[in-house]
Structures are given as structure tokens and as C-alpha cells.
């Protein structure tokens, strides 16, 4: 009876004297109870079909669930919402939906969780992970097409695809009558979608295609209805605290850490699951003075593991959008969007399309006309500029730290590469500016001074074209 309760599939084979056994009849009754109460799959087929049934069941059981996360906090409620959006009760056509959000926010973990919850409802399923990373060229796309076909068709040997076009034809031809679940994880290029899931009609009715991406416009280009785009947001405060506790303290942690230090780490992570997991694991077992030292270090230098993941979104931008993003990250977080447009437009950047692309890539957001940037993404932008030259501020493209600006403006700038300077000391200061400071600053396009009195009595805002 215990074996029946724990089974995924039950096969009933009636022998000649089956009904004469009370125990056999009790087993049948138990099987039917589990069918009703636990959705146990029950087959009652002729004995000559048993071999085929065993093969099909073996294939079914080979489709194992995916590992989601060490500590999957805050996922269950999102899975419920996604299942509602997927409208799994309907087999009317094929539905494509997108999971959209910034790097490190948990799109992949959420996609794995929904996959585990529903994949047995489909004739075939596959989770294609890291599509961006594993499709650098056409040959890589062919490998993904082969994996897609082999896993959904449950073939032990991978189908051989000669090229992308041939693979596209095979996907359409072999899967157009099959109800499938296909998840494409971390997509960043339309050619990936065109090769793996070009249109809904490639798949049988009732199929569900889910795409995780950092680029919302990619979903729009592929025809995904905006009603079926789910924005993955940062964790709630209670969820973030729970996740940090699981990683930083575990079950055997005996060290006591002051609440204000825990709050500072949570504030630094800003609800980003990746950051909480990385920092929590790093701080596990460390004492209070080490927590303080880590926070001080992070205020100057972002964690490399976190930073490298966040920087992928920046690396995929065109030059126009890179320049605009760095301006916003270094100077204009929390400023009015109209003011930012006016200033950056004067620097000869295409600001309207630039802002829209940065929003679509989850690098910035505009809320009530205020431009916001997640704290870790802002640190990533600042770090990009600081990496241009650690020791000599005049060899960096942008300056915003008071001491750096003061150092550059109080001396002959020499062959300076600085493009933009914003000086905003915490209180009114008298700043000495070298008379020849700007003579060699041929690349300077933006100079903004707040709360500054200088010997030249220059304007409050001074823009160089």
C-alpha cells in the first residue's frame, strides 16, 4: 500500500484468477483511491501492450525535475501567479509568455520552479538553460535545436541537424502536433527565438513557450502579448531577510550579529536574490568586525561575482546607451527625467531612445518622472568608470567624487580625457580653480557645479558644446 501511495504510475494487469484474490482486489481499490485523490496515472491495457507501456513509463520517469535553488525563498507565490497567466486548463492554441527582469533577480530559478510544477502535464518538455551563453554562433544554435528535439521527442540519441535552417524545419515538422512545454532561459537575441521557437504554430495546441530575458523589447519583437509578460521584481523585505538568514546563519550558526549590520547588508543588496545569496554565503561564520569591514569595502568596490553578472546587460548596449547609462549612474540617480533629458541632450546623445532602451534592459526605471537605478547597478556603472584608471582621476571619463574633482580642477589638467564633471560638495565651499584648467580639456562636454563659490564667478551650470 505504501508503494502504491508513493508511485507516479500504476499498471493493472488482470490475470485469470485475479478476482479470486481479496488482496489483489484491495490493491485495485487502493490504486483507484490514489487516482482520485493524488492524480495517480493508472493504465489498464491488454497484456500484449505491456512492453510498450513500460517503455513509455521509463521515458516519462526519465524526465526528472530541475534543481531550483538552495533556498527557494519567495518563489511559491510567484509560481501561483504564473500558472494563472499560463491558463493551463485551456488547450485552445499555443501561448507564449515572457519572464522579464534585471540580472540576478531570480528569473531562472522561477522558470525552473514553474517547469517542475507543470512539465508532467505535457507530452514533451525541455528547459534550455543559458541560451545567451550557449549560442555564440550558428553551430551553437544547431546544438540547441538538436537538444530541443531530442528531449521533447524523448530520443536516447540526439538527432543530427546539419544547419540552423534545417533545424528550424525539423522543429516545425516534428513538434507541430505535440503538446509541449518549452522554456528558453536567458535569451538576448531575436535569432535565438527564430531558431528555437519562431512561431506558435510550430507546436501542437495546448503548448506553452516561456522565455526569460533581460530585454523587454525582445519579447515585443517576437510577438509576445504584453498581458503575458511577467516582470520579476525584487524580494519583499521579509523575504530578503529570510533568504539572508538561510545563507548567512544557517542552522548551526552560533554567532550573534547586530541588527543594524544585518539591515545594512540587506540595504546594500536591495532585494536582489543573487546579491543576498552571494553576500550571505560570504559572511557566513564571520564575526561582527568582519561584517563591518566587508560593508566598508563594498561601499568602495562592488563584489566581483555580483558585478560581473550585472555588467552583462551593460556590455550588450550600443555606445549611445552606454554613455547615457554611465551619466545617469554617476550623476543623475533620483533626478527629474525632464532635467536629465535636457542635460544629456545637450551632450549630443540620443536621449529619448536611449532612456527607453535602458528601461527595456532593466538598467533604469522611471517612477513619477524620477529616474531610479538599483543601488548595485549604480555601483556597477561607477565601477566601470573607476576601472578606466585607478590612480589618476583625469584619466577617467567622469568625475563625481569631491576629492577627485578638486584634485583635477586645482591643477593644470594636462592631456585630460574627462568628458563630464559634476561637483556637489556637502556644504558651501570655496574652490580654487587653476586659470588654465580647461585649456587642454578638449573632451569635456558637461560641467555642473552645486554649492560652489569659485574665483572665476562662473555660472551655476556650465555646459561646453
Secondary structure as GFF3:
##gff-version 3
##sequence-region A 1 465
A	DSSP	alpha_helix	2	6	.	.	.	ID=ss1
A	DSSP	beta_strand	9	11	.	.	.	ID=ss2
A	DSSP	three_ten_helix	18	20	.	.	.	ID=ss3
A	DSSP	alpha_helix	22	38	.	.	.	ID=ss4
A	DSSP	beta_strand	41	43	.	.	.	ID=ss5
A	DSSP	three_ten_helix	47	49	.	.	.	ID=ss6
A	DSSP	alpha_helix	50	62	.	.	.	ID=ss7
A	DSSP	alpha_helix	76	86	.	.	.	ID=ss8
A	DSSP	beta_strand	95	100	.	.	.	ID=ss9
A	DSSP	alpha_helix	107	118	.	.	.	ID=ss10
A	DSSP	three_ten_helix	119	121	.	.	.	ID=ss11
A	DSSP	beta_strand	124	128	.	.	.	ID=ss12
A	DSSP	alpha_helix	138	152	.	.	.	ID=ss13
A	DSSP	alpha_helix	164	175	.	.	.	ID=ss14
A	DSSP	beta_strand	180	187	.	.	.	ID=ss15
A	DSSP	alpha_helix	190	196	.	.	.	ID=ss16
A	DSSP	three_ten_helix	200	202	.	.	.	ID=ss17
A	DSSP	beta_strand	208	213	.	.	.	ID=ss18
A	DSSP	alpha_helix	216	221	.	.	.	ID=ss19
A	DSSP	three_ten_helix	226	228	.	.	.	ID=ss20
A	DSSP	beta_strand	229	231	.	.	.	ID=ss21
A	DSSP	alpha_helix	237	248	.	.	.	ID=ss22
A	DSSP	alpha_helix	259	269	.	.	.	ID=ss23
A	DSSP	alpha_helix	273	283	.	.	.	ID=ss24
A	DSSP	alpha_helix	288	300	.	.	.	ID=ss25
A	DSSP	alpha_helix	304	315	.	.	.	ID=ss26
A	DSSP	alpha_helix	319	327	.	.	.	ID=ss27
A	DSSP	pi_helix	328	332	.	.	.	ID=ss28
A	DSSP	alpha_helix	337	345	.	.	.	ID=ss29
A	DSSP	alpha_helix	351	360	.	.	.	ID=ss30
A	DSSP	beta_strand	365	367	.	.	.	ID=ss31
A	DSSP	beta_strand	370	372	.	.	.	ID=ss32
A	DSSP	alpha_helix	375	386	.	.	.	ID=ss33
A	DSSP	three_ten_helix	393	395	.	.	.	ID=ss34
A	DSSP	beta_strand	398	399	.	.	.	ID=ss35
A	DSSP	alpha_helix	402	409	.	.	.	ID=ss36
A	DSSP	beta_strand	420	431	.	.	.	ID=ss37
A	DSSP	beta_strand	446	454	.	.	.	ID=ss38
A	DSSP	beta_strand	461	463	.	.	.	ID=ss39
###
